[in-house]
């Protein structure tokens, strides 16, 4: 393998990596703005199974 082939392969790997990063950032931006595909977590869809309890008779200090 010559030095030119080595640099060409390195360049291709770096370009592929940069494309993947750019695609990830685009997807994140779309999700934040609501313009892309919406992904919900399981907790959001199903609920977390726990109900919050509020105690109105809890003694207040002071």
Beta strands, then each sheet from edge to edge (+ up, - down):
end
